[in-house]
Amino acid sequence: MKLQDYDRFYRADPDFFEFPERLADASSDRLSAVLREPPRGWRRTEAGWWVRLRPPAARPPGQGWRIHVSVTLPHLERTAEVVREYCVHRGIGCDLVRSVTAARALADVRADRLTSADLMVLYPADETELAAALRDLTALLAPLPGPYVPGALRHGSGPLYVRHAAAENRRCPAGGHPSAPGDEHDLVPALERPDGTLVPEDRRPVFRLPDWVALPEVLRADLEALLAPPRSPFPYRSVRAVSLTTGDGTYRATDSATDRPVVLHEARPHAGLDVRGDDAVTRLTRERALLERLAHLDCVPGIVGHHIRAGHHFLAVEDPEGRSLAEAAAAAFPLTTEDRAQHEAADYTKWALDVADRVGDALDSLKRRGVRLGELHPEHIVLRPDGSVVLTRLRSATDLKDDRPPSVGEEGFTAPVGLRGGAAHTHLLDTLRLWLLLPVPHRDPATLRVLTETVDELYPVPPEFGATLLSRLRQGAGAKGTEAADDAGALAAERPDWPALRARLVAGLHAMATPERTDRLFPGTPFGPAGLGGTSFGHGAAGVLYALHQVGEPVPGEYADWLADAATRDPDPRPGLYDGLHGVALTLDLLGHRDRALGVLERSRPLDARVVRPDLAGGQAGIALNLLRFARLTGDTALHDGALHIADDLAALVVDGPPVPRAGTPPPYGLLHGPAGIALLFLHLYEQGGGARFLELADRALGFDIARCTTGPDGALTLFDGTHHLPYLHGGSGGLAFPLRALLRHRPAPGRSSALAAVRHTCRALYVRNSGLLRGRAGAIAVLTAMDGPGDREAVRTQVRRMAWYAHSYRGQLAFPGFRMLRLSADLATGAAGVLLALDSAFGGGGPVLPYLDPRPTFPRADGRR
């Protein structure tokens, strides 16, 4: 997932990641067009934001022309009525947005850009019906305004847009042929060519006609209008996108007249609605007016020009020389290693506090012009080479007397409700100071106190700096009283009371459980642009139940029933260990439900053959390990033979070279997605008497990941995935520790031993942004605990105390945030279940934190022996 993919999951719930489609809308908010029962014989179903109406005995073709109707909210009710009545009269299937609330959410500033204008969709049966519908609806609806539909062709000047699209997701394997072996991750909107091959639908936000589809005559004038050269040239060249959202875009470009670099801020009309209902153009117009009001201030960029092109507004402003405060702070931040902290903390403290003071001077300049800023994000502050600062985005700026929170902005960098003028600026500056010194997102008063105390501990700040910062931040946020339970303080104690903390962490998991829901048992972190909850081991219910079982906590029967039932009713399950049925089968078996586990395993067998990914997470290595386990438990030789067949395929892959990336899958590096996970399978086979060749294969596979590792000046080892240098358990150097340790038991080698020592050193990192097991501090705790070498136990105690940085409270119990730290999560990969496993291992729990990390057999065979 890209970072912006998480944005759509923040709106529906203040505590958890949630599907925005679950945003509550009252029955009074529902459109009358969707409330009325359709005519006899018609089918009515609800799916997400939409209500679908289908005529009798009719099914939309697998692909074809679609008509999108896009209007603004004031025209929504009437337009939906017109479209419904037209479709019912003509026998055309359609999708209608269910409510005004849903329509607002689709157009929200954080919504999916590609579906932001999908308010109504018609499914004409052929080109003749397409032409008639466009003619009739143009007469009925033109010239109603509405947001542009990305990826579609506008028909005339009204609210109708057309695209050629797939009606459903289909498996689209690399070869393109429906009968070719597929992969569970290849279920995508796909179009079928005339020769029967499948190609993924083009989902870019520009109209592109499939090369085998002829343009209908009714659309010819529309395409010509789209491709017609503009009356005047765009005055900027070399335009490069920096960021794109539902209604906004930011680009870097060059002014053609002066050759000066500029920043272009784009706004699409009627799109990107904020909490006040303003669209992107309204916000950009307001920002332009404020920049004019602040003209000639050195701390804001000057306006270069304003242009409207194809209805989109572009505000061009100066691109100040320098780099963003976020970039500068990341480069200078000293807490990456203990050595850097010791030698660089003093200079960094002076620099950071001086920068904050200069930003404060800039805010004072705004205040003297009667302007209050509502958001202060490090990405929107540029440091010039001479040390001066520029505030590059003023979209949150308002009058000094305005005490509302900004209508757009990122959590953690905005002024709370009730703060005006100078008070708002003081809060924003204090937030910035804390971020510069310890950039850990926080939403809990107890966590904030631990963070400010840590600043006092790690930096040579003035006396009472942390306490003063805490007092002002809590006062500005309106915090009252003290925390009901100081779990953060308990974790930060010299000798944490683990039994008490474990009880509160387990109680927190139970408090988050929702067995009454069919889509999720526990809240988790999104694992795909449309993936959340479910049964999976990594991000769903199976991993949470596994964690409860591993720490010796009873698992309620209704939880196990939920898991088994959900896996059975899943219409399109994945087979993998961390993302599918194999992880469910493993968990059910550990919980004592052998028959149900074998039933789930049997359901997965036909799917196993389609998997072409070689990895541990969702691929062949994880499936083979699980087959080996169940073969040993049941004596089923077919399961064992299946695992050996997979192992032979993977052996050939390893001999040929390191795995190569496949389209739409994660980079094949590290424990869960790369050769290290394959090495685990070979080590298991070797320890089960498979022969020396498996040890050779394990060494070779592990070598591919080690070759991608780099050692820093302080001796820390990270794995380079093509973009980032990663230390984590998931896909970084931390995950190499387990197969490395197992390999060294049988084949000592100085090079491999030094790599393992470097991994252990890496896991002692001072600053870690996230708390989770697979990509956070809990993973480092798990690795250090398993290694248990000289100095590891003291390092574990230090890392456990630092888990206090992330501790939150939910319904009075201990909880932890998921990835990106802005919402709570229970899942194993990123949330409280993974933290529970890591901390329990640190305080003496038995066994590895994740299945199969230790190749030595730890479960009985069918004959009762180990």
N, C-alpha and C positions, 0 to 999 in steps of 0.2 A: 504494500500500500504506500501511496504517497502521503506526505503529512496532511495535505489538504483533504484527503479522503476521509480523515477522521472528523472533519468539521461538521458534516451532516448529522453526526451522532450526538452532538452536544445539546440539541434544542429541546428534546421531548422530556427530559428528566434532569433535575438539578444535581442528582447524586451519581447516576450511572450513565454509561453509554447506552443509548436506546435508539431503536429505529424511529426516525422522525414520523413515520406513518402512524405511530401509536400516539401521537400528539392528540390530546382530547379535543373533540369538537362536539358541542351540544347538539341535540336533535334539532333545536331551533335554528342552528347554523347550517344544517344540511340543505342542499338545494332542492327545491320542489321537484325538479326534473328527475332526481334520483330517488326521491321518497315514494313517488307514485308507482304502483305496480304496473309492470309492462303488460301489453295485450296478451291474450291467451296464446300459449305456445312459445312465447318468447322466454329466453333464459336471462335471469338477472343474478349476477355474482359480484361480490366485493373483493377487490385485490389492492391492498395498499391504499393509495390516495384515491383510487378510482372505483366507480361502479361500471360494470360491463353489461351491456345489453346485446343479446344475439337473437336474430330472427329464428323462427322454427326451422329445424333440419338444416341449419346453415352453420358453416364453420369457416372462419377466415382462412384464405389460402396461406400456405407456409411462408410466402413472401409476396410482395406486391406493393402497389401504390397506397399510400396513407395520406389522409387529409387532416392536418392539425388546425385547430381553431384556437387562436390566442387573443384574449381580450383582457382589459384591465378589470380590477375588482368591481367597480361600480356597474359594469355591463355584464357581469358574470351570470347573474340569475336569469336575465332575459335571454342571453345568448344560449345558455344551456337548454332552456325551454324550446327555443327555435330549433336547435340541433336535434333534440330528442324527437320532437314532433316530425321533423323532416325525415329522420332515419326510420322512425316507426312507419310513416306513410310509404316510404320507398323500399322498406325491407333491408336496410343497410345496418350492419353491426356497428356499434360505437362504444367508446369509453368516455365517461363523463367524470370530471373531478367531483368528489363527494360533497364538498362544503367550501365556504369562503375561507375558513381556517386552513383547510388543506391547500387551497389555491395560494394563500399567502405563504404557507410553508414551502411550497414548490418554488416560489419566486424569492425566497429568503436569501439574504446576502451570503449565508453559509451553505445553500442548497447545491445540489448537483447541477452544474452548468448545462449539461446536455438535456436534462429533463425539466428544466426550470419553467418552460412554457407549455408543457404537455397538459393542458387543461381539458381538451376534448380531442378525440381522435376518431375518424371515420374510416371504415374498411370497405371501400368500393370493390365490387367483385371483378371488374375489368375496366379497361380504358374508356369504354362507352359510359359506364356508370360514373367513372371519375370525372369525365368532362361535364356530364349533366349535373352532378353534385356541385362542382365548382361554379357553374353558371347560375344555378338556383341559389346557392348559399351566398354568392357575391351579391345578388339582388336583395337577399333578405338581411344581410349583415353589414355590408359596406356602408360607411367607411369607419367602422369601430376601431379604436386604437388598441394596441396590445404589444407585449414584448416580442422581439424577434425569436423565432424558433431555431436554435442552432442546428446546423446540418441540413436544413430544409430550404426549399425554393419558395420565395414569396409569390403568391398569385395576385397580380394586380396590386392595388394599394390598400386592400382590405385586410381582414384578420385571418386569411386563409394561407396555409403553407403546405407544401407537398414534398414527400420524400419516398423513395423506394426502399423498403425495409423488410426485415424478417419479422414474422409473427411470434416466434418463440425461440428459445435457446436450443441449440443442438450441438452435439459433439463434433468438433472440427479438428481432427487430427492433423499432424504436420503434412501428411501426404495429400490431405484434402478429400479423400474418398470415404464415403460413409462406412464402408466395410473394413477399412484399415484399422489396425489396433489403435485405440484411443487412449486417453488419459483423463482421469476424473477432473482435472483442472481445465479441460478443454471445452467445457460446456459454456458456449457463448452464443450471442445472436449471430447466426450464420445464414448466408445466402447460397443457394444451389445454382451452379452454372448449368448450361444446357447439356454438358457431358456428364452431369451427375456429381461432379466434385463440389466440395463445400469450401467456401472462403469466409473468413470473419467479416461481418458487416463493418463498413467504414463508419466509425463513430466520431470522427473529427467534426468540429463545429463549422464546417463549410460544406456546401452542397456539392456532392460528387455522385455522378450517375455510374452505376456498374457498367463495365465496358461491353457487356453483352445485351444491355437493355436500351431500346430505342426511346428517345424522348417523345411523348405524345404531342400531337400538334397543338393541343390546348395549352401546353406549357412553353411553346417555342418563344413567344414574345416575352415571357417572364425570364427565360434564360438569357435572351438577348439583352434585356434590361440589366440583368445581373452582371453580364460580361462587358457591358458598354463602358468605354473609358470615361473617367470623370471629366467634367467640364474644365476643371483646373487641376494641375498636378498637386499632390500632397507635398507640403513644403519641408518634409523630413525624409531622410533616407537611412539605410542601415538600421531599420527598426528591429529590435530584439526584445522578445517578451521576458519580463522579470517575474510577473505573477499574473494569474488570471483567476477571477472568481465569477460568480453568477452574473453580476452586473458590471463589474469593474475589470480593468486591466491596467497594468503598469509596464511601460516599455522604456528602454534606452534607445536613443536615436541621435542623429546628427542633423542640425539645422542646415538645409541645403544652401541657404543664402549666406550664412556666416561661417559655416564649418564648425560651429560650436556644439559641444555635446549638450543634449537636453534630455529631460525625463518627460515622457508622455503619460498622462493619466486619462484613461478612457472610461466613459460611462455610457451604458446602454439604456435607452429610455424604457421605463416601466419595469425594469429588472433590478434584482438585488435589493429587495425591500428590507428595510431595517425595522426595529421594534416599534418605531413611530409611523411606519407605513411609507416613509420616504423612499424614492427609488434612487438609483445611482446618479442620475442626472441632477436631481435635486441636491444631493450631497456635493457633487462636483461644482455646481453653481454656487453653493454656499461657500465652499472652500475658495473658489476663485474670488468671491467678494471679500473674503477675509484677507487673502493675499494682497488684494488691492488696498485694503485698509491698513495693512502692515508694510506697504511699499517702503523701500529704502532702509528697512531694518536689515542689519548684516546677518541676523540669525535665522532668516527665512529666505527661501529661494525667490527670485524675481520671476514674474510672469513673462514668458516669451511670446505666447500667442494662444488663441482659442479658435478651434476649427470644428465644423460639423461635417462628417463624411458618412454618407449612407445612413443618416439618422443618428449615428454615434457621435458623442461629444468628446473632443480631445483637448485637454488643457496641457500646454507645453510650458514647463518651468525650467529654470537653470539647473544644470546638473553640477552640484558643487564638487570641487576637487577634494579628494580624501576617501575615507572608507567609513562604513557604518560603525557605530559604537559596538554593535553585536560582533562584528568581525574583529575589531581592535581588542575587545575584551577577551574573546576566545583565544587570540594569539598570545596575549600577555598573561592569561589566567594562571596563577602559580600552583593551584591545588591539584594539578594532574599527577604529581608525584610528591612523596615526602621530601625528596632532595630539593625540588624546585620550591616547595613551600618554605623550607628552612632558609633558602638563600634569596628568594625573590619576593616573599610576602611583604616585606617592609616597603620596597620600591613600588610594588603594585598597589599597596594601600594608599600611599601618597598620590599615585597617579589616579586611582579610582575616585577618591574623595575630591581631588582637584577637578576631575571631569564633571562630577556631580555638581560642584559649585558653579562651574561654567554653564552647565545646563540650567541651573537655578537663575543665573544672570539672564539667560535667554528668556526664561519664563517671566522674569520680572519685566523684561522689555515688552512682552505681550501684554502683561497686566497694565502697564502704563498706557497702552493703547486701548484698554477696556476689554481685553480678550482673555478668556480662560480656556486652558487646554483640558480635555477630558481623558485623553489617553497619552501615555508617554512610553513608546516602545523603542527599545534599543535599535531595532532595524530602521527606525525613522529618525535617527539622530546621526548626522555625519560629522566626523572630526576632520577638520581641515589640517593640512600640514603645519600651519602656524599654531595649532592648538585650539582655535576657535571652533564653535559648534554651530550647526545648522539644523533646524527642525524641519524635516523635509515633507511631512504630511500633516496638514491641519484639518483633516476631515472631522475631528472631534472638537474643534474649537467653537466656542459659543461666547455669549455675553458673560461678563463677570458675575452677574447676579443669578445666572442659571445654576441650579443645584442638582440637576438631573444627571444620572450616569450617561455616558455617551451612547448613542444609538448603535454604533458599531465599535468594535475593538476587541482585543484579545484579553481573555481573563487573566488577572494578575497584573495588568499594566494600566488599569482604568481607575478613575476616581469614583468612590462609592457615592450613592445617593445622599443628598443633604449637604455636600461640601461645595462652597462657592469660592470663587476667586483665589485668594492667597492660600486658604485652607486646602483647597483641591490641589494646588501646586505643591504645597508642603507634603501632602500624602504621596503624590506622584514621585517626588524627589526621594522620599524615604524608601518607597518601593524600588526605585532605581538603585539606590545605594545598597540595599540588601541584595538585589539581583547581581550587581557588580561583584560583590564579595562572596556570595553563596547562591548561585542561580538554581535553586530548587523550588519548583512550584509548590504552593501551599494553600490550603483552604481551611485549616483548622487552627484555633487559637493556641492549643498546646504545641503543635508543630512549629508555629511561628516563634514561640518562646525558645524552643530548642535551637532553632536556626540562629536567632540573634545571640544566644549564649555561645554557639559554636563560632560565630564571627569574633566574639571577644577572645575565644580560646585560640583561634588560628591566626589572627592578624594583630599587629601592633597598633590597634586603634586607641583613641583617647579613652581615659577612664569612663566607665558607665556608658560607653557608646552603644553597646547592644541593648542595655536596659532602656536607654532613652529612645532608641529606635523602636523597640517593642511597644513602649508606652504610646508613642505618637501614632504608630500604625494601628494599634488596637483602638485608640481613641478616634482616629479618622474613619475607621471601618464601623464604628458604633458598637464594638464588642463590650459586653457587660458581664461582670461577675468573673468567676474562675471556672476552669474545666471541671466537669463532674468526675471524670476519672483521668488521671494523668498517665496515660499509657506511654506517651512519648518520653516523659520523665522516667518512667519505670524502665524503659528500654535503655535509656542513656545512663542508668545507674552503673556503678562499678561492678556490682554483682546482681544482675537482673533476676527477679523471681520468676523463673520460667514456668513452673506449674500454673501460677496465677495468670501470667501473660498468655499461655497456651489456652487456658480455659476461656479467656476473653476473646482471643482470636477465633477459636472454634465457635463461640457464641455469636461472634460477628458474622461468620459464614452462615449459620442457621438463620440469623436475622435477615440476611439478604436472600434467602431461598424463596422461590415462588413456585411451588409444585402445582399450583392451580393453573399456571400458564403452560401452554403446549409448545411454545417456541423456545423457552429457556427454563432451566431449573435454577441457575445462578447467573447474575450479571457478569459480563466479561468485557474484554477489550475487543473491538472489531478485528476480524481476521481477513477481511476483504472489503471492497467497496460496498458490498451488499451482504456481508457475512457477520453475524452476531449471535451469540448464544449457542443453542443446539446441544449435541451430545458429545462432541469431540473431546479427546484427551487433553489437547493443548489449550483450547479456549472455551470448552464447554463443560458439561456436567460430569463426564467421566473423570477428568483430571481432579475436580474438587472432591469427588467421592474417593478416589485413589488416595488423595492427601489425607483425608479424615481416617481412612483405614490404616495407612502407613504409620500414623502417629498414635494408633491405638484407640481412637475415638469410635464409638458405635455409630453406624450409619443407619438412619431410619429406613424401615422397609419401604416407605412410600417413595424415598429417593431412588432406591434400586428399581422399584417398579416403574417410576418415571423414565429412568434411563433405558430400561429394556423396551418399554412400550414405544418410546420416541424413536429408538433405533429401528424398530419393526415397522413403524408407519412412515418413516422417511421415504418419500417417493423417489429420490435420486441420491442415494448415499455415496459417500466416498469410502474406499476400502482401507485407507492408511492407518498407521499406528497412532500418530498424533492428530490426524484430521479426520478419522473415519471409523469404520466398524471394528477394525482390529483393536484399537484402543478401548472401545466399548466392551468387546469380548474379554479382554484382559481384566478390566475393572470388575465386570460382573463375576468372573471366576474368582478373583481375590475376595469378593464379598460373599462368596459361598453359593453362588447361583450357577453351578456348572452347566446344567442343562440349558439354561437361557444363554449362557456364554457360547456354548457349542452351536446353538441355533443362530446366533448373530454371526459366528464364524462361518457357518454354512452359507448364510446369505451373502457373505463377502466373497466366497470362492469364485463365482463367475466374474466378479469385478476384478479380482486379483490379476487375472490373465491380461487385462487391458492396461495395466499400469506399466508405463515405460520409464518413469522416473526411477533412478537407482537409489534414492536417498533413504534416510531413516525416518524422516517426519511423515511423509505421505507416500513413500515409494517402496521399492522392492526390498531394500535392506530391513526396514521395519517390519514388513509383512513376513519375511523369512524368519526373523527372530521370533515373532509371535507363533508361527507355525512350528518352529522347533520346540518352543515351550509346551504347546498343546500336544505335540507328538509325544514328548517325554511324559506328560501327565496322563495321557490316555492310552498310550501304546499304539496309536494309529500310524501305521507305516506310511500311509498315503500322505499325511501331513508332513512327515519327515522327508519323503521323496520330493514333495513340492518345494520344501525349503532348499534342498540340495540342487534342484533344477534352477531355482533363482540364483543360488550361489554360483553355479557354473556360468550363468549369463553375466553375473557381476564380475567374475574372475576374468572373463574375456574382455570386459570393458576396462578393467584395471590394467590388464596387460597392454591394451591398445593405448592407454594414456589417461590423463585426468579427464573427468566428465566435462562436457561442454554445455554451455547454457542453452536452454530451450525457450522459445518464445512464450512469454506469459508465466514463467516459473521463476522462483528466486535463484540468485547466483549459486552454482553448485560448490559451495565452500563450507567447511566447518562440520560440526557434529550432526546437526539436523538435516542439512541440505547437501553436504559434500562428502568427500572421500573418508573423513574420520568416522562417519556413521557406518559406511560400508566396511571399514576396518573392524568395527565392533562385531559385525556378523562373522567375519573370518576368524576373529579371536575366539568367539563362542564355538565355532566349528572345530577349531584346533583343540580347545580344551575338552571337547567331547570326543576326542580321538580321531578327528578328521584327517590328520596327517600334516607333515611339515609344510606342505605347499600352502596351506591356509595361513601359516605364520608368515611365510614369504609374502603372500598377497596382502596381509594386514600391514606389513612393514612398507610395502610399495604404496598402498593406498594412503596410508598416513603420511608418507613422504610428500605426496602431492600437496596436502594442506600445509605441511611444515615449510615447503618451498615458497609458499605465499606469505609467510610470516616475516616480519621485520622486527629488529631489536632496537629500541630507543636508547638514547644516551645513558639513561638510568638503569638499563638492563631489562625493561619491561618488553614483553613480546606481544605483538598484535598481529592479527590476520588481515590482510588487505583483500577486500572483496571486489575490487575494481573501482570503488568510490571512497570507501572509508577504511580506516585502520581500526579493527574491532577487537575488544578484549573479552567478549561475552561468551557465555555457555552456549548460546543458540547457534551462532555462525562465526564466532571469533576464536581467539586463541584459548580461552578458558575451556571450551568444549573438547580440546585436544588432550586435556589432562587424563581423562579416563582411559581411552585406548592407549595412550602413551604409557601409563602406569602398567596396564595389563601386558603390553608388549615387552616392557623392560623386565617383567617377572621371568620371561622365558628367554629373552635375548638382550642382555645388557649391551649398551652401546654408548660411548661417551657423547656422541652428537645428540642422540635422543635424550639422554639424561640431562644434558645442558638445556635442551628445549623445555623439558618438564620443569626444571628449576626456574627457568625464565617465566613460565606460565604461573607458577606459584608466586613469584615476585609481582607479576602483573595483577594478581588477585588481591594484592594489598593496597590497591589504589585508594587514595585519599578522597577524591571527589568522584562520585558516580551519580548521574542524573536520575536514573530510574531505580525503583526498588525491586523489580521483579526477578524471578528465577532465571528465565532464559535470556533476558537482556537488561540485567540490573545487578544491584549489590547482593541480593539473595543468592544469585548464581556464584558470585565470588566466595560467599560464605560456604556454599555447598562444595566447591572445589577445594578450598583450604581444609575443610573438615575431613574430606575424603583422603587428602594427601597425608595429613597428620605427621608432618616432618618437623625438623628443628625450627622453632619459632612460629609454627603455624597456629598453635593454640592461642598464643597471645594475639596474633593477627586476627584470628576469628573473633576473639572477645572485642577487639577494637571495631571490627566491622559490624558486629551485633549492636554495639552501642550507637553506631552511626545509622542503623536502621530507624532510630528515633527521628531522623530527618523527615521520614515519610509517613509516620504513624498518624492515622486519622480516627475519628470516632463516627460510628454509625449506630443510631438508636442506643447509645450508651455503651457500645462494645467496640473492640479494636478492629480496625479495617485498614486496608492499604489501597492506594490508587493504582490504576492500570497504566498502560503505556501512554506517554505524554503527560501523565500526572494530573489531569484535569477532571477525571471522574473515577469513582471507586470501581474496583473489579474484584471478583472472587476467583477468577480462573487461575489455572496452574502456571501458564506461561508468563503472565504479567502481574497477577494480583495476589490476593491474600492466601490462596491455597498454596502457591509456590513459596511464598514467604514462610508459611507454616512448616512446610517440608524442610526448608533450609535451616530455620531456627531450631527445629526439633533435632535435626542432625547435629547442629552445633552444641546442643545441650545433652548429647548422649544418646540420641535415637539410633536405632539399628538400621543397617542396610543403606544402599545408595539412594539418593533422592529421586531418581528416575529409573524406570525399568531398563534392564539389560546393560546398565553402565558398567557393571562388574561381570565379566564373562564367567566367573566361577559359578557353577550350579548352586542355586540357593532354594530350589524347590524339589519336592519328592518326585520320583518316577512312578510309573504305573505299578511297579512291584513294591513300592513303599520305600525303596532306598534313595539316597541322595546322590 
